[in-house]
């Protein structure tokens, strides 16, 4: 069984790897995390008032209204 220092060292390595993976994922997104959050907030607001029609209509509407140009990347 590893000693206390070794256990902490392993935790630190895991933490660093997790942070690195999160950063790599975020950098691979076609828009920022804030824009994705805004898209989901926009959709959720509309779905409170209307039923889901199983289309990307609301996503496309948000992207157009917010002048997001790489729309194909965002919805794929």
Secondary structure, 3 states (H helix, E strand, C coil): CCCHHHHHHHHHHHHHHHHHHHHHHHHHCCCCHHHHHHHHHHHHHHHHHCCCCCCCHHHHHHHHHCCCCCHHHHHC
